[in-house]
Amino acid sequence: MSRALQFRALQFIVRFTIATSFLVLLAGCTAAPSQSVSNAEAQGDGAAMEAKLNVVTTVSPLTNLIYNIGGAHINLTGIVPEGTNSHTFEPAPSDAVKLAEADLIFINGLHLEQPTLQMAEASKRDDAEIIMLGEQTISPDEYVYDFSFPKADGNPNPHLWLNPMYALRYAEIARDALSARDPANADDYSANYDALAERIEALDQTITETIATIPEANRRLLTYHDSWAYFAPRYGLTVIGAIQPSDFAEPSAREVADLITQIRDEKVPAVFGSEVFPSTVLEQIARETGVTYVDQLRDDDLPGKPGETQHSYIGMMVNDVQIMAEALGGDATQIAAFDTANIPGTDQTVAQPQ
């Protein structure tokens, strides 16, 4: 094992021990609540209140999809801060408390959030459920391995949600899990799912039509992070490379030279950086090849701020497709006009990571 891996393993053990100790202390003081209590109830006025499920998720797109299904019937917490590298995120000891209070814990899976999964397994109540979304969406023979996620490492590319049809499957899994746990509100969960499905199916069609406006020779993606493995094939795009190696370090000088040669040979019109992964290397490559450099793509960071219309899973997809179309010579008019708001009636407060 390398020293870097030894250090990370030791770091996780220390953090995990702290979290476990904190949970033991918490258990000695109070039972972990599984329902929220209204202000009126807390004040003892006897007002009836609907019991809400406590739901914990990880990355923002997953949180928003479940937000749109659960609506006001759930207390929802996303524990991975927006703008954070979800591949290297390690939960804090305080996250163990959130996981211990959860009725349902939704995790993308496909090895994306291993430290969070391990903490969830150790922290959750016996009656709580961990739901792995990726593993319930595609089978192992559909896993994609690529530059940043080589098969030799055993970690498939986990970015299923960037294919809207896979995101819709995530929403379907959430609908069924929430309905099974809270059958009294199953009709509302189904209605929210139906409304979201209509919107995502329309989004899928709009993306298809927008990508079709890009000249065929330009329908190629060279990105910093290898996020688009499940998106590109659906819409007739080809991922020709990624800058970030599998260990999330900067690429070597040789890798940079090879990419420069590839861009010149293939006459790629633009290279795409990431909102979360700023890269001076990608800027250098763009300068040396004379192509357009765009550093605004998002794969797990929602645009705008909480409460703003574009701060949604759909808003993220619209933002990305608009950027791709404009940079690759297409017409982004149709996608830019797409409704990015959350499903009406689902508005509620989502606890944000600190």
N, C-alpha and C positions, 0 to 999 in steps of 0.2 A: 504494500500500500504506500502511495506517495505521502510525503510530509503534509501536502495540502489536504489530502483526504483524511489523514490521521487527525489533523487539526480540526477539520469540520466535524469528524465523528466525535472527538472529545468535546467540542463546543456543544454539539447537540445533546450529549449525555449530561453535561452540566446543566443546560437549560431544562432538559426533561426532568432531571432530579429536582430542580427548584420548583418546576410546575407541579410535580407529583406531591412534593411536600406541602405546597400551598393548598392543593386539593384536600389533603388529609386534614389540614388545619381548618379549612372551610367546612368540611363535613362534620367536624366536631362542634362547629358553631351553629350551623343551620342546614336543613335539608335543601338540596338544589331544587329551585322551583321549576316546574314545567309549564306554568301558566302565568300570564301577566295579570295584574290587578289594577283596576281603574282607580283614579283619584277619589272618586266618590266612595268606592268600597273601602279604600284605605282610611277614609275619614269616618267610616262607620255609619253612613246614612242608609245602608241596606239596599242601594240601587243594584239591580241585577246587571250582570255583564257577561258578554260572550267570552268564554275561555278561548284564548289564542294559543296556537302552537308556537313554540320557540324554534326558529329555523336558522341554521348557520350555513353559510356558503363560503367559497374562497374568492376567486377572481371576479371582477366587476361584471363581465358579460353574463356569467352564470347567475350572479346575484340579481341582475336586472331581469333576466328571463323568469326567474322564480318570483320576483316582485310582481311581474305582470300576471302570473297565475294566482298567487296567494292573496294579493290585494290587501284589504284591511283585516283579513281574518288571521294573519300571521304576524308575529314579531320577528323581523328579519335582520340578520347581522351578517355583513361581509367582512371577513377578517384580513384579507390581503389588501393593503392600501393601494389606491389607484396610483399609477406611475411607478410601481415597484416591479422589479424583475421577479415574476412569479416562479421562475425555475430555480432561483436561489433563495427565495423567501423562507425564513424560518420563524415559526410562530413564537410569540413572547409568552412567558409564564401566565400573563393575564388572559391570554387566549384560551388557556385550559379551563378557566372559569366559564367562558362563553360556551365552550364545547360541552362542559359538564351540565349546563342548563338546557342544552338543546334537546328537542324531541326528534328532529330530523337534521342530518348533516349531509349536505350535498357537496360532493367532491368531483372534479372533472375526471380524475383518474389517469390511466395510461402513464403512470409514474410522474405526473406533473407536480403533485404536492405531497411527496413522501413524508417529510417531517410533520406536516399538518395531519396527515392520515395516521401516523404513529401516535401523535398526541391525542387525536380523536379516539382512537381505539383504547388508549389507556385512561382517558378522562370521562368518556360518556357513561351515562346511566345504563343499567342493564336493559331497560325498556326503550332506549333510544336506538335509532337506526342510522347507519352510514350508507349513503346511496352513491354508488360509483356510476357516473353518467356515461363516460366514454365507453366503458366495457359493456354497457347495455345498448349502445348505439351502433357499433360496428364489431365485426368478428375479427379474430387475430389475422385471418388471411386478407383482411382489408387494411391492416395497419400499414402506414407509410414510413419508410426509413429513408433518410436523405443526409445531406452534408452535415447539418447540425445535429441530426439524430441518427447516427449510423447503426445498422443492425447489430454490429459487433458489440455495441454497448448494451443492447437489449432494451433500449428505451424508444418506443415508437414516437413519431411526431404526435403531440397531444392536442393540436389546435383544431379540433373538430368543429368548434362553434363558429369558425369563420366560413363554413359551408352552411348557409341558412337552413337547409333541409335537416342537417344534423342538429342545429340549434333548435329546430322545431321538435325534433325527437327528444331533446333534453326537456323541453317544455311539457311534452306528453308524459315523460317519466315523472316530472314534478307534479303534474295534475293527478296522476294515479296514486302517487305516494301521499300527497296531501289529502286526497279523497278517502284513502284507506284509513288514514290516521284521524280524520275529522269528517266523518260521513255526513254530519249535519249540514256542512257547507259544500258538499260535493257538487251540487248544481251550480254554485257560483264559480267553483274552480273550473268546471267544464265550460261554462259560458265564457270565462276569461280566456281559456285555451282556444275556444272556437274563434274568438275575436282576434287573438294573437296569430292563430294559424292563417286566417284570412289576410292579415297584414303581411306576414312573412312570405306567403305564397305570392302576393303582389310584389313584394320586394324582390323575390327570386326572378320573377318575370322582368322587372325593371332592370335588374342587373344584367340579365341576358341581353336585353335590347340595347343597353348602354355599351356593353363590351363589344357588341356587334358593330358599333360605329367606329371602333378602333381599326385602323388598317391592319389587315391580317398579318403582315410582316412585323408589326409592332406589338403583337399580343404576347409579349415575353416579359417576365419579371425577374429582375436581379435585385434582391433585397438584402438588408443587413441581417435581420433575424429570419429564420426559416419557418415562417408562420403559415404559408399559403398552400401547403401541400394538398389540402382537401377542398380548398376554394378554386384553385386554378383549373383543375380538370373539368369541373362542372361547367365552367364558362368559356372553355376553349382557349385558356391562357396556358403558357408553358413557363414553368419556373426553371430558369437556366443556371441559377446559382444563388448562394447566400454567402455573406461576408463572414458572419460569426461562426467560428468553429464550435465543435460539440462541447468543449470545455468552457465556453463563454468567454474565452480570452480574445485578445486581438489577433487577427490573422498574421501569419508569418510573412516576411518579405517575399518569399517565393510564391505564396498563395496570392498575395496582392499582385505580383507581376503576371501570374497566370490569368487573374481576373481581368486585368487591363487588356491583355492580349485577346481574351474571349470577347470583351465588349467591342473592341475594334473590329474583330473578325465578323461578329454577328450584327454589327451596326445597331446596337441597342440604343433607343432614343433617350432613355432615362434610367436612372438607378434610384432605388427607394430606400431611404433610411427610416428609422423608427422614432416615434415620439418618446419611447421609454429608453432606447439604446442610442444615445448620441454617439457619432463615430467620426473622428477626424480622418480615419483611414478611408471611409467612403467619400468624404469630401475630396480627399487627395485623388482617388480613383476618378471621380467625376471631372476634376480639373485636368488631369492628364489625358483623359479620353475625349473631353469636350462635350460630354453629354449633360443633360439636365439632372440636377440632384434635388430630390425632394425628401425632406426628413420629417414628414408629418403622418406617416402611416401608423395606425394603432391596431394592436391585436387583442389587448386586454385592458385598455385604458379608454373609458368613455369620454367623448368630447364634451366641452362645456362644464358647467357646474351642476351639482345636485339641485333639482328643481327646474332646470332649464329644459326646454323642449328637446334639444338635441342630445341630452344626457341620457342615452338609452342604448340598448344593444342595436336597435335599428339605426339610431343616429350614428353609431360607430361604423356600421357597414356602409351607410350612405356616404359618410365622410371619406372612407377609404376608396370606394369605387369612383367617387367624383375626382379624387386626386389622381387615381390611375388613369382614368379616361382623359383628363386634361393633359397629363404629362405624356401620354402615349399617342396623342393626336386624334382622340375621339371626341364625341359630343356629350358633355355631362349635363345638358339642360334637363333632361327627363329625371335623372337620379337626384339632381339638386333640389327638385321640387317635391320629392317624396316626403310624406308625413312621417316624422320621426318621433312623435309623441308616444308616451306610454298609453296602454289601453285605458280608456275612460273608466273611471270608477275604481281604479286600483290604487289611487294616490294614498300614500301613507308614508311614515317615516322609516327610513332604513338606517340602522345604526352603522356609523362609519368607523373604520379602523382608526385608532389614534396613533 
